[in-house]
Amino acid sequence: MPKIKTHKATAKRFRLSGNRKLLRMKQGKGHLRRKKPRRVRAMYDDTLTVEHASVRRRVARLAPYLKKNR
């Protein structure tokens, strides 16, 4: 059975926690951040848990070899 190709954009956007929860960052993290106040920039540093089951299934299909967050 051949290996499945990983969707690289998905692999860069999602991580697995130690408890196998799917984590993501907020969107807009890198775009035009230099001009924003520090407290606004800090809001983008949080990781959020993906709750919706359909999104978790889609990410599992696109990135089957997703690694845990270190």
PDB file of N, CA, C, O and CB in Angstrom:
ATOM      1  N   MET A   1       0.846  -1.180   0.000  1.00  0.00           N
ATOM      2  CA  MET A   1       0.000   0.000   0.000  1.00  0.00           C
ATOM      3  C   MET A   1       0.893   1.245   0.000  1.00  0.00           C
ATOM      4  O   MET A   1       1.749   1.376   0.874  1.00  0.00           O
ATOM      5  CB  MET A   1      -0.963  -0.003   1.228  1.00  0.00           C
ATOM      6  N   PRO A   2       0.715   2.154  -0.949  1.00  0.00           N
ATOM      7  CA  PRO A   2       1.573   3.342  -0.984  1.00  0.00           C
ATOM      8  C   PRO A   2       1.221   4.328   0.126  1.00  0.00           C
ATOM      9  O   PRO A   2       0.122   4.312   0.681  1.00  0.00           O
ATOM     10  CB  PRO A   2       1.462   4.032  -2.340  1.00  0.00           C
ATOM     11  N   LYS A   3       2.173   5.170   0.422  1.00  0.00           N
ATOM     12  CA  LYS A   3       1.936   6.213   1.411  1.00  0.00           C
ATOM     13  C   LYS A   3       0.954   7.236   0.868  1.00  0.00           C
ATOM     14  O   LYS A   3       0.822   7.400  -0.345  1.00  0.00           O
ATOM     15  CB  LYS A   3       3.253   6.894   1.812  1.00  0.00           C
ATOM     16  N   ILE A   4       0.267   7.921   1.770  1.00  0.00           N
ATOM     17  CA  ILE A   4      -0.670   8.978   1.395  1.00  0.00           C
ATOM     18  C   ILE A   4       0.070  10.306   1.465  1.00  0.00           C
ATOM     19  O   ILE A   4       0.793  10.567   2.426  1.00  0.00           O
ATOM     20  CB  ILE A   4      -1.934   8.984   2.324  1.00  0.00           C
ATOM     21  N   LYS A   5      -0.107  11.143   0.452  1.00  0.00           N
ATOM     22  CA  LYS A   5       0.550  12.441   0.461  1.00  0.00           C
ATOM     23  C   LYS A   5      -0.143  13.371   1.452  1.00  0.00           C
ATOM     24  O   LYS A   5      -1.371  13.412   1.524  1.00  0.00           O
ATOM     25  CB  LYS A   5       0.553  13.059  -0.948  1.00  0.00           C
ATOM     26  N   THR A   6       0.650  14.110   2.207  1.00  0.00           N
ATOM     27  CA  THR A   6       0.142  15.073   3.178  1.00  0.00           C
ATOM     28  C   THR A   6      -0.111  16.405   2.486  1.00  0.00           C
ATOM     29  O   THR A   6       0.714  16.871   1.700  1.00  0.00           O
ATOM     30  CB  THR A   6       1.133  15.248   4.355  1.00  0.00           C
ATOM     31  N   HIS A   7      -1.251  17.012   2.778  1.00  0.00           N
ATOM     32  CA  HIS A   7      -1.543  18.363   2.294  1.00  0.00           C
ATOM     33  C   HIS A   7      -0.738  19.327   3.169  1.00  0.00           C
ATOM     34  O   HIS A   7      -1.050  19.519   4.344  1.00  0.00           O
ATOM     35  CB  HIS A   7      -3.104  18.686   2.343  1.00  0.00           C
ATOM     36  N   LYS A   8       0.302  19.931   2.579  1.00  0.00           N
ATOM     37  CA  LYS A   8       1.281  20.679   3.362  1.00  0.00           C
ATOM     38  C   LYS A   8       0.691  21.903   4.041  1.00  0.00           C
ATOM     39  O   LYS A   8       1.088  22.230   5.160  1.00  0.00           O
ATOM     40  CB  LYS A   8       2.419  21.098   2.483  1.00  0.00           C
ATOM     41  N   ALA A   9      -0.249  22.589   3.395  1.00  0.00           N
ATOM     42  CA  ALA A   9      -0.859  23.767   4.019  1.00  0.00           C
ATOM     43  C   ALA A   9      -1.634  23.376   5.273  1.00  0.00           C
ATOM     44  O   ALA A   9      -1.620  24.105   6.265  1.00  0.00           O
ATOM     45  CB  ALA A   9      -1.790  24.484   3.026  1.00  0.00           C
ATOM     46  N   THR A  10      -2.307  22.230   5.233  1.00  0.00           N
ATOM     47  CA  THR A  10      -3.037  21.751   6.404  1.00  0.00           C
ATOM     48  C   THR A  10      -2.073  21.358   7.515  1.00  0.00           C
ATOM     49  O   THR A  10      -2.325  21.648   8.684  1.00  0.00           O
ATOM     50  CB  THR A  10      -3.931  20.560   6.033  1.00  0.00           C
ATOM     51  N   ALA A  11      -0.986  20.710   7.167  1.00  0.00           N
ATOM     52  CA  ALA A  11      -0.014  20.279   8.172  1.00  0.00           C
ATOM     53  C   ALA A  11       0.628  21.467   8.879  1.00  0.00           C
ATOM     54  O   ALA A  11       1.000  21.361  10.048  1.00  0.00           O
ATOM     55  CB  ALA A  11       1.063  19.417   7.528  1.00  0.00           C
ATOM     56  N   LYS A  12       0.763  22.600   8.182  1.00  0.00           N
ATOM     57  CA  LYS A  12       1.350  23.784   8.797  1.00  0.00           C
ATOM     58  C   LYS A  12       0.373  24.515   9.699  1.00  0.00           C
ATOM     59  O   LYS A  12       0.796  25.225  10.611  1.00  0.00           O
ATOM     60  CB  LYS A  12       1.852  24.720   7.734  1.00  0.00           C
ATOM     61  N   ARG A  13      -0.908  24.362   9.469  1.00  0.00           N
ATOM     62  CA  ARG A  13      -1.915  25.126  10.207  1.00  0.00           C
ATOM     63  C   ARG A  13      -2.435  24.422  11.459  1.00  0.00           C
ATOM     64  O   ARG A  13      -2.986  25.078  12.343  1.00  0.00           O
ATOM     65  CB  ARG A  13      -3.065  25.429   9.306  1.00  0.00           C
ATOM     66  N   PHE A  14      -2.273  23.109  11.553  1.00  0.00           N
ATOM     67  CA  PHE A  14      -2.853  22.344  12.654  1.00  0.00           C
ATOM     68  C   PHE A  14      -1.778  21.549  13.374  1.00  0.00           C
ATOM     69  O   PHE A  14      -0.776  21.154  12.778  1.00  0.00           O
ATOM     70  CB  PHE A  14      -3.954  21.406  12.143  1.00  0.00           C
ATOM     71  N   ARG A  15      -1.999  21.318  14.671  1.00  0.00           N
ATOM     72  CA  ARG A  15      -1.125  20.490  15.499  1.00  0.00           C
ATOM     73  C   ARG A  15      -2.007  19.630  16.398  1.00  0.00           C
ATOM     74  O   ARG A  15      -3.173  19.952  16.628  1.00  0.00           O
ATOM     75  CB  ARG A  15      -0.132  21.369  16.347  1.00  0.00           C
ATOM     76  N   LEU A  16      -1.444  18.540  16.902  1.00  0.00           N
ATOM     77  CA  LEU A  16      -2.140  17.707  17.871  1.00  0.00           C
ATOM     78  C   LEU A  16      -1.546  17.952  19.246  1.00  0.00           C
ATOM     79  O   LEU A  16      -0.327  18.026  19.404  1.00  0.00           O
ATOM     80  CB  LEU A  16      -2.051  16.207  17.488  1.00  0.00           C
ATOM     81  N   SER A  17      -2.416  18.077  20.237  1.00  0.00           N
ATOM     82  CA  SER A  17      -1.934  18.259  21.603  1.00  0.00           C
ATOM     83  C   SER A  17      -1.559  16.895  22.176  1.00  0.00           C
ATOM     84  O   SER A  17      -1.712  15.869  21.514  1.00  0.00           O
ATOM     85  CB  SER A  17      -3.009  18.962  22.491  1.00  0.00           C
ATOM     86  N   GLY A  18      -1.078  16.898  23.386  1.00  0.00           N
ATOM     87  CA  GLY A  18      -0.715  15.642  24.037  1.00  0.00           C
ATOM     88  C   GLY A  18      -1.906  14.749  24.276  1.00  0.00           C
ATOM     89  O   GLY A  18      -1.762  13.529  24.343  1.00  0.00           O
ATOM     90  N   ASN A  19      -3.095  15.341  24.408  1.00  0.00           N
ATOM     91  CA  ASN A  19      -4.316  14.573  24.610  1.00  0.00           C
ATOM     92  C   ASN A  19      -5.027  14.280  23.300  1.00  0.00           C
ATOM     93  O   ASN A  19      -6.205  13.925  23.292  1.00  0.00           O
ATOM     94  CB  ASN A  19      -5.246  15.311  25.542  1.00  0.00           C
ATOM     95  N   ARG A  20      -4.293  14.431  22.167  1.00  0.00           N
ATOM     96  CA  ARG A  20      -4.821  14.164  20.825  1.00  0.00           C
ATOM     97  C   ARG A  20      -5.943  15.117  20.426  1.00  0.00           C
ATOM     98  O   ARG A  20      -6.788  14.774  19.599  1.00  0.00           O
ATOM     99  CB  ARG A  20      -5.321  12.742  20.745  1.00  0.00           C
ATOM    100  N   LYS A  21      -5.952  16.317  21.016  1.00  0.00           N
ATOM    101  CA  LYS A  21      -6.898  17.346  20.580  1.00  0.00           C
ATOM    102  C   LYS A  21      -6.283  18.088  19.399  1.00  0.00           C
ATOM    103  O   LYS A  21      -5.068  18.276  19.340  1.00  0.00           O
ATOM    104  CB  LYS A  21      -7.250  18.337  21.749  1.00  0.00           C
ATOM    105  N   LEU A  22      -7.121  18.503  18.469  1.00  0.00           N
ATOM    106  CA  LEU A  22      -6.664  19.219  17.298  1.00  0.00           C
ATOM    107  C   LEU A  22      -6.611  20.702  17.622  1.00  0.00           C
ATOM    108  O   LEU A  22      -7.612  21.282  18.044  1.00  0.00           O
ATOM    109  CB  LEU A  22      -7.580  18.947  16.085  1.00  0.00           C
ATOM    110  N   LEU A  23      -5.440  21.328  17.429  1.00  0.00           N
ATOM    111  CA  LEU A  23      -5.244  22.732  17.761  1.00  0.00           C
ATOM    112  C   LEU A  23      -4.982  23.534  16.500  1.00  0.00           C
ATOM    113  O   LEU A  23      -4.398  23.031  15.540  1.00  0.00           O
ATOM    114  CB  LEU A  23      -4.087  22.903  18.754  1.00  0.00           C
ATOM    115  N   ARG A  24      -5.422  24.791  16.510  1.00  0.00           N
ATOM    116  CA  ARG A  24      -5.166  25.688  15.393  1.00  0.00           C
ATOM    117  C   ARG A  24      -4.845  27.069  15.943  1.00  0.00           C
ATOM    118  O   ARG A  24      -5.153  27.378  17.094  1.00  0.00           O
ATOM    119  CB  ARG A  24      -6.380  25.743  14.424  1.00  0.00           C
ATOM    120  N   MET A  25      -4.224  27.895  15.110  1.00  0.00           N
ATOM    121  CA  MET A  25      -3.960  29.283  15.466  1.00  0.00           C
ATOM    122  C   MET A  25      -5.081  30.155  14.899  1.00  0.00           C
ATOM    123  O   MET A  25      -5.842  29.711  14.039  1.00  0.00           O
ATOM    124  CB  MET A  25      -2.566  29.746  14.933  1.00  0.00           C
ATOM    125  N   LYS A  26      -5.180  31.380  15.376  1.00  0.00           N
ATOM    126  CA  LYS A  26      -6.148  32.305  14.807  1.00  0.00           C
ATOM    127  C   LYS A  26      -5.680  32.760  13.432  1.00  0.00           C
ATOM    128  O   LYS A  26      -4.479  32.827  13.169  1.00  0.00           O
ATOM    129  CB  LYS A  26      -6.360  33.516  15.737  1.00  0.00           C
ATOM    130  N   GLN A  27      -6.627  33.071  12.560  1.00  0.00           N
ATOM    131  CA  GLN A  27      -6.254  33.500  11.217  1.00  0.00           C
ATOM    132  C   GLN A  27      -5.710  34.917  11.252  1.00  0.00           C
ATOM    133  O   GLN A  27      -5.976  35.675  12.185  1.00  0.00           O
ATOM    134  CB  GLN A  27      -7.455  33.412  10.263  1.00  0.00           C
ATOM    135  N   GLY A  28      -4.953  35.263  10.236  1.00  0.00           N
ATOM    136  CA  GLY A  28      -4.395  36.601  10.139  1.00  0.00           C
ATOM    137  C   GLY A  28      -3.192  36.819  11.026  1.00  0.00           C
ATOM    138  O   GLY A  28      -2.873  37.962  11.351  1.00  0.00           O
ATOM    139  N   LYS A  29      -2.517  35.766  11.425  1.00  0.00           N
ATOM    140  CA  LYS A  29      -1.419  35.884  12.385  1.00  0.00           C
ATOM    141  C   LYS A  29      -0.251  36.702  11.843  1.00  0.00           C
ATOM    142  O   LYS A  29       0.325  37.509  12.571  1.00  0.00           O
ATOM    143  CB  LYS A  29      -0.931  34.508  12.781  1.00  0.00           C
ATOM    144  N   GLY A  30       0.103  36.505  10.580  1.00  0.00           N
ATOM    145  CA  GLY A  30       1.314  37.126  10.088  1.00  0.00           C
ATOM    146  C   GLY A  30       1.114  38.360   9.238  1.00  0.00           C
ATOM    147  O   GLY A  30       2.091  39.010   8.867  1.00  0.00           O
ATOM    148  N   HIS A  31      -0.105  38.699   8.923  1.00  0.00           N
ATOM    149  CA  HIS A  31      -0.342  39.758   7.938  1.00  0.00           C
ATOM    150  C   HIS A  31      -0.554  41.113   8.617  1.00  0.00           C
ATOM    151  O   HIS A  31      -1.476  41.262   9.419  1.00  0.00           O
ATOM    152  CB  HIS A  31      -1.559  39.411   7.066  1.00  0.00           C
ATOM    153  N   LEU A  32       0.275  42.083   8.309  1.00  0.00           N
ATOM    154  CA  LEU A  32       0.157  43.471   8.788  1.00  0.00           C
ATOM    155  C   LEU A  32       0.125  43.572  10.311  1.00  0.00           C
ATOM    156  O   LEU A  32      -0.702  44.293  10.869  1.00  0.00           O
ATOM    157  CB  LEU A  32      -1.097  44.108   8.218  1.00  0.00           C
ATOM    158  N   ARG A  33       1.008  42.865  10.972  1.00  0.00           N
ATOM    159  CA  ARG A  33       1.003  42.880  12.435  1.00  0.00           C
ATOM    160  C   ARG A  33       1.901  43.946  13.032  1.00  0.00           C
ATOM    161  O   ARG A  33       1.745  44.279  14.206  1.00  0.00           O
ATOM    162  CB  ARG A  33       1.418  41.545  12.955  1.00  0.00           C
ATOM    163  N   ARG A  34       2.831  44.491  12.273  1.00  0.00           N
ATOM    164  CA  ARG A  34       3.805  45.413  12.859  1.00  0.00           C
ATOM    165  C   ARG A  34       3.166  46.703  13.325  1.00  0.00           C
ATOM    166  O   ARG A  34       3.644  47.319  14.277  1.00  0.00           O
ATOM    167  CB  ARG A  34       4.893  45.722  11.865  1.00  0.00           C
ATOM    168  N   LYS A  35       2.106  47.119  12.681  1.00  0.00           N
ATOM    169  CA  LYS A  35       1.495  48.406  13.022  1.00  0.00           C
ATOM    170  C   LYS A  35       0.442  48.292  14.111  1.00  0.00           C
ATOM    171  O   LYS A  35      -0.117  49.304  14.535  1.00  0.00           O
ATOM    172  CB  LYS A  35       0.877  49.020  11.798  1.00  0.00           C
ATOM    173  N   LYS A  36       0.164  47.096  14.566  1.00  0.00           N
ATOM    174  CA  LYS A  36      -0.886  46.905  15.559  1.00  0.00           C
ATOM    175  C   LYS A  36      -0.300  46.995  16.977  1.00  0.00           C
ATOM    176  O   LYS A  36       0.879  46.707  17.179  1.00  0.00           O
ATOM    177  CB  LYS A  36      -1.588  45.541  15.346  1.00  0.00           C
ATOM    178  N   PRO A  37      -1.120  47.393  17.952  1.00  0.00           N
ATOM    179  CA  PRO A  37      -0.637  47.440  19.337  1.00  0.00           C
ATOM    180  C   PRO A  37      -0.258  46.049  19.851  1.00  0.00           C
ATOM    181  O   PRO A  37      -0.685  45.029  19.311  1.00  0.00           O
ATOM    182  CB  PRO A  37      -1.706  48.057  20.247  1.00  0.00           C
ATOM    183  N   ARG A  38       0.545  46.040  20.895  1.00  0.00           N
ATOM    184  CA  ARG A  38       1.037  44.785  21.442  1.00  0.00           C
ATOM    185  C   ARG A  38      -0.095  43.896  21.952  1.00  0.00           C
ATOM    186  O   ARG A  38      -0.050  42.679  21.772  1.00  0.00           O
ATOM    187  CB  ARG A  38       2.019  45.059  22.560  1.00  0.00           C
ATOM    188  N   ARG A  39      -1.104  44.486  22.582  1.00  0.00           N
ATOM    189  CA  ARG A  39      -2.198  43.662  23.112  1.00  0.00           C
ATOM    190  C   ARG A  39      -3.010  43.031  21.990  1.00  0.00           C
ATOM    191  O   ARG A  39      -3.538  41.931  22.157  1.00  0.00           O
ATOM    192  CB  ARG A  39      -3.113  44.502  24.007  1.00  0.00           C
ATOM    193  N   VAL A  40      -3.118  43.704  20.858  1.00  0.00           N
ATOM    194  CA  VAL A  40      -3.831  43.136  19.710  1.00  0.00           C
ATOM    195  C   VAL A  40      -3.007  42.005  19.105  1.00  0.00           C
ATOM    196  O   VAL A  40      -3.552  40.964  18.738  1.00  0.00           O
ATOM    197  CB  VAL A  40      -4.126  44.227  18.642  1.00  0.00           C
ATOM    198  N   ARG A  41      -1.695  42.208  18.999  1.00  0.00           N
ATOM    199  CA  ARG A  41      -0.830  41.156  18.462  1.00  0.00           C
ATOM    200  C   ARG A  41      -0.823  39.946  19.374  1.00  0.00           C
ATOM    201  O   ARG A  41      -0.725  38.815  18.897  1.00  0.00           O
ATOM    202  CB  ARG A  41       0.596  41.675  18.270  1.00  0.00           C
ATOM    203  N   ALA A  42      -0.926  40.160  20.669  1.00  0.00           N
ATOM    204  CA  ALA A  42      -0.898  39.049  21.619  1.00  0.00           C
ATOM    205  C   ALA A  42      -2.149  38.186  21.503  1.00  0.00           C
ATOM    206  O   ALA A  42      -2.117  37.004  21.844  1.00  0.00           O
ATOM    207  CB  ALA A  42      -0.759  39.575  23.046  1.00  0.00           C
ATOM    208  N   MET A  43      -3.253  38.766  21.023  1.00  0.00           N
ATOM    209  CA  MET A  43      -4.482  37.992  20.881  1.00  0.00           C
ATOM    210  C   MET A  43      -4.327  36.886  19.832  1.00  0.00           C
ATOM    211  O   MET A  43      -5.033  35.879  19.891  1.00  0.00           O
ATOM    212  CB  MET A  43      -5.646  38.913  20.505  1.00  0.00           C
ATOM    213  N   TYR A  44      -3.417  37.060  18.881  1.00  0.00           N
ATOM    214  CA  TYR A  44      -3.225  36.076  17.827  1.00  0.00           C
ATOM    215  C   TYR A  44      -2.316  34.928  18.252  1.00  0.00           C
ATOM    216  O   TYR A  44      -2.167  33.962  17.502  1.00  0.00           O
ATOM    217  CB  TYR A  44      -2.659  36.743  16.604  1.00  0.00           C
ATOM    218  N   ASP A  45      -1.709  35.005  19.427  1.00  0.00           N
ATOM    219  CA  ASP A  45      -0.762  33.979  19.851  1.00  0.00           C
ATOM    220  C   ASP A  45      -1.431  32.762  20.484  1.00  0.00           C
ATOM    221  O   ASP A  45      -0.770  31.746  20.698  1.00  0.00           O
ATOM    222  CB  ASP A  45       0.216  34.569  20.821  1.00  0.00           C
ATOM    223  N   ASP A  46      -2.710  32.839  20.785  1.00  0.00           N
ATOM    224  CA  ASP A  46      -3.397  31.735  21.446  1.00  0.00           C
ATOM    225  C   ASP A  46      -3.691  30.609  20.457  1.00  0.00           C
ATOM    226  O   ASP A  46      -3.978  30.853  19.285  1.00  0.00           O
ATOM    227  CB  ASP A  46      -4.697  32.226  22.095  1.00  0.00           C
ATOM    228  N   THR A  47      -3.616  29.384  20.946  1.00  0.00           N
ATOM    229  CA  THR A  47      -4.060  28.254  20.142  1.00  0.00           C
ATOM    230  C   THR A  47      -5.489  27.928  20.548  1.00  0.00           C
ATOM    231  O   THR A  47      -5.846  28.008  21.724  1.00  0.00           O
ATOM    232  CB  THR A  47      -3.120  27.013  20.323  1.00  0.00           C
ATOM    233  N   LEU A  48      -6.288  27.567  19.580  1.00  0.00           N
ATOM    234  CA  LEU A  48      -7.682  27.235  19.809  1.00  0.00           C
ATOM    235  C   LEU A  48      -7.906  25.763  19.496  1.00  0.00           C
ATOM    236  O   LEU A  48      -7.265  25.203  18.607  1.00  0.00           O
ATOM    237  CB  LEU A  48      -8.609  28.126  18.957  1.00  0.00           C
ATOM    238  N   THR A  49      -8.823  25.141  20.233  1.00  0.00           N
ATOM    239  CA  THR A  49      -9.156  23.748  19.985  1.00  0.00           C
ATOM    240  C   THR A  49     -10.234  23.674  18.918  1.00  0.00           C
ATOM    241  O   THR A  49     -11.216  24.415  18.956  1.00  0.00           O
ATOM    242  CB  THR A  49      -9.617  23.049  21.282  1.00  0.00           C
ATOM    243  N   VAL A  50     -10.040  22.775  17.970  1.00  0.00           N
ATOM    244  CA  VAL A  50     -11.044  22.565  16.930  1.00  0.00           C
ATOM    245  C   VAL A  50     -12.101  21.631  17.496  1.00  0.00           C
ATOM    246  O   VAL A  50     -11.803  20.500  17.878  1.00  0.00           O
ATOM    247  CB  VAL A  50     -10.408  21.979  15.615  1.00  0.00           C
ATOM    248  N   GLU A  51     -13.341  22.112  17.548  1.00  0.00           N
ATOM    249  CA  GLU A  51     -14.419  21.352  18.169  1.00  0.00           C
ATOM    250  C   GLU A  51     -15.250  20.567  17.165  1.00  0.00           C
ATOM    251  O   GLU A  51     -15.732  19.477  17.476  1.00  0.00           O
ATOM    252  CB  GLU A  51     -15.312  22.276  18.941  1.00  0.00           C
ATOM    253  N   HIS A  52     -15.422  21.106  15.968  1.00  0.00           N
ATOM    254  CA  HIS A  52     -16.353  20.531  15.020  1.00  0.00           C
ATOM    255  C   HIS A  52     -15.820  19.218  14.462  1.00  0.00           C
ATOM    256  O   HIS A  52     -14.675  19.156  14.014  1.00  0.00           O
ATOM    257  CB  HIS A  52     -16.630  21.511  13.892  1.00  0.00           C
ATOM    258  N   ALA A  53     -16.636  18.170  14.483  1.00  0.00           N
ATOM    259  CA  ALA A  53     -16.198  16.840  14.080  1.00  0.00           C
ATOM    260  C   ALA A  53     -15.878  16.769  12.587  1.00  0.00           C
ATOM    261  O   ALA A  53     -14.963  16.052  12.184  1.00  0.00           O
ATOM    262  CB  ALA A  53     -17.263  15.818  14.428  1.00  0.00           C
ATOM    263  N   SER A  54     -16.623  17.506  11.770  1.00  0.00           N
ATOM    264  CA  SER A  54     -16.378  17.436  10.334  1.00  0.00           C
ATOM    265  C   SER A  54     -15.023  18.043   9.969  1.00  0.00           C
ATOM    266  O   SER A  54     -14.356  17.573   9.047  1.00  0.00           O
ATOM    267  CB  SER A  54     -17.494  18.151   9.574  1.00  0.00           C
ATOM    268  N   VAL A  55     -14.620  19.094  10.699  1.00  0.00           N
ATOM    269  CA  VAL A  55     -13.310  19.696  10.449  1.00  0.00           C
ATOM    270  C   VAL A  55     -12.210  18.738  10.879  1.00  0.00           C
ATOM    271  O   VAL A  55     -11.192  18.618  10.198  1.00  0.00           O
ATOM    272  CB  VAL A  55     -13.172  21.046  11.192  1.00  0.00           C
ATOM    273  N   ARG A  56     -12.402  18.058  11.996  1.00  0.00           N
ATOM    274  CA  ARG A  56     -11.404  17.088  12.452  1.00  0.00           C
ATOM    275  C   ARG A  56     -11.240  15.938  11.462  1.00  0.00           C
ATOM    276  O   ARG A  56     -10.124  15.483  11.211  1.00  0.00           O
ATOM    277  CB  ARG A  56     -11.792  16.539  13.821  1.00  0.00           C
ATOM    278  N   ARG A  57     -12.361  15.468  10.899  1.00  0.00           N
ATOM    279  CA  ARG A  57     -12.290  14.402   9.893  1.00  0.00           C
ATOM    280  C   ARG A  57     -11.560  14.878   8.645  1.00  0.00           C
ATOM    281  O   ARG A  57     -10.759  14.140   8.072  1.00  0.00           O
ATOM    282  CB  ARG A  57     -13.698  13.917   9.523  1.00  0.00           C
ATOM    283  N   ARG A  58     -11.837  16.119   8.221  1.00  0.00           N
ATOM    284  CA  ARG A  58     -11.202  16.647   7.020  1.00  0.00           C
ATOM    285  C   ARG A  58      -9.700  16.789   7.220  1.00  0.00           C
ATOM    286  O   ARG A  58      -8.918  16.457   6.329  1.00  0.00           O
ATOM    287  CB  ARG A  58     -11.815  17.995   6.639  1.00  0.00           C
ATOM    288  N   VAL A  59      -9.292  17.285   8.400  1.00  0.00           N
ATOM    289  CA  VAL A  59      -7.863  17.439   8.672  1.00  0.00           C
ATOM    290  C   VAL A  59      -7.192  16.074   8.765  1.00  0.00           C
ATOM    291  O   VAL A  59      -6.059  15.916   8.310  1.00  0.00           O
ATOM    292  CB  VAL A  59      -7.639  18.236   9.973  1.00  0.00           C
ATOM    293  N   ALA A  60      -7.865  15.091   9.343  1.00  0.00           N
ATOM    294  CA  ALA A  60      -7.291  13.753   9.431  1.00  0.00           C
ATOM    295  C   ALA A  60      -7.098  13.150   8.049  1.00  0.00           C
ATOM    296  O   ALA A  60      -6.153  12.392   7.830  1.00  0.00           O
ATOM    297  CB  ALA A  60      -8.178  12.845  10.280  1.00  0.00           C
ATOM    298  N   ARG A  61      -7.979  13.478   7.118  1.00  0.00           N
ATOM    299  CA  ARG A  61      -7.848  12.965   5.753  1.00  0.00           C
ATOM    300  C   ARG A  61      -6.734  13.693   4.992  1.00  0.00           C
ATOM    301  O   ARG A  61      -5.998  13.079   4.220  1.00  0.00           O
ATOM    302  CB  ARG A  61      -9.183  13.108   5.001  1.00  0.00           C
ATOM    303  N   LEU A  62      -6.618  15.006   5.218  1.00  0.00           N
ATOM    304  CA  LEU A  62      -5.626  15.786   4.487  1.00  0.00           C
ATOM    305  C   LEU A  62      -4.216  15.614   5.051  1.00  0.00           C
ATOM    306  O   LEU A  62      -3.243  15.655   4.298  1.00  0.00           O
ATOM    307  CB  LEU A  62      -6.009  17.249   4.508  1.00  0.00           C
ATOM    308  N   ALA A  63      -4.097  15.424   6.357  1.00  0.00           N
ATOM    309  CA  ALA A  63      -2.782  15.284   6.991  1.00  0.00           C
ATOM    310  C   ALA A  63      -2.782  14.034   7.860  1.00  0.00           C
ATOM    311  O   ALA A  63      -2.891  14.133   9.082  1.00  0.00           O
ATOM    312  CB  ALA A  63      -2.426  16.545   7.839  1.00  0.00           C
ATOM    313  N   PRO A  64      -2.659  12.857   7.245  1.00  0.00           N
ATOM    314  CA  PRO A  64      -2.762  11.622   8.024  1.00  0.00           C
ATOM    315  C   PRO A  64      -1.590  11.382   8.975  1.00  0.00           C
ATOM    316  O   PRO A  64      -1.720  10.622   9.935  1.00  0.00           O
ATOM    317  CB  PRO A  64      -2.879  10.460   7.094  1.00  0.00           C
ATOM    318  N   TYR A  65      -0.450  12.020   8.720  1.00  0.00           N
ATOM    319  CA  TYR A  65       0.742  11.808   9.566  1.00  0.00           C
ATOM    320  C   TYR A  65       1.019  13.019  10.439  1.00  0.00           C
ATOM    321  O   TYR A  65       2.178  13.339  10.701  1.00  0.00           O
ATOM    322  CB  TYR A  65       1.973  11.504   8.701  1.00  0.00           C
ATOM    323  N   LEU A  66      -0.026  13.695  10.892  1.00  0.00           N
ATOM    324  CA  LEU A  66       0.128  14.912  11.679  1.00  0.00           C
ATOM    325  C   LEU A  66       0.831  14.592  12.991  1.00  0.00           C
ATOM    326  O   LEU A  66       0.493  13.624  13.671  1.00  0.00           O
ATOM    327  CB  LEU A  66      -1.243  15.572  11.944  1.00  0.00           C
ATOM    328  N   LYS A  67       1.814  15.419  13.335  1.00  0.00           N
ATOM    329  CA  LYS A  67       2.634  15.170  14.525  1.00  0.00           C
ATOM    330  C   LYS A  67       2.072  15.919  15.724  1.00  0.00           C
ATOM    331  O   LYS A  67       1.325  16.890  15.602  1.00  0.00           O
ATOM    332  CB  LYS A  67       4.097  15.587  14.277  1.00  0.00           C
ATOM    333  N   LYS A  68       2.467  15.420  16.879  1.00  0.00           N
ATOM    334  CA  LYS A  68       2.048  16.054  18.121  1.00  0.00           C
ATOM    335  C   LYS A  68       2.802  17.364  18.321  1.00  0.00           C
ATOM    336  O   LYS A  68       3.906  17.548  17.807  1.00  0.00           O
ATOM    337  CB  LYS A  68       2.276  15.111  19.319  1.00  0.00           C
ATOM    338  N   ASN A  69       2.180  18.277  19.082  1.00  0.00           N
ATOM    339  CA  ASN A  69       2.799  19.555  19.434  1.00  0.00           C
ATOM    340  C   ASN A  69       3.886  19.290  20.463  1.00  0.00           C
ATOM    341  O   ASN A  69       3.650  18.573  21.436  1.00  0.00           O
ATOM    342  CB  ASN A  69       1.742  20.573  19.982  1.00  0.00           C
ATOM    343  N   ARG A  70       5.080  19.859  20.264  1.00  0.00           N
ATOM    344  CA  ARG A  70       6.191  19.590  21.187  1.00  0.00           C
ATOM    345  C   ARG A  70       6.284  20.616  22.258  1.00  0.00           C
ATOM    346  O   ARG A  70       7.163  20.537  23.115  1.00  0.00           O
ATOM    347  CB  ARG A  70       7.493  19.525  20.453  1.00  0.00           C
TER     348      ARG A  70
END
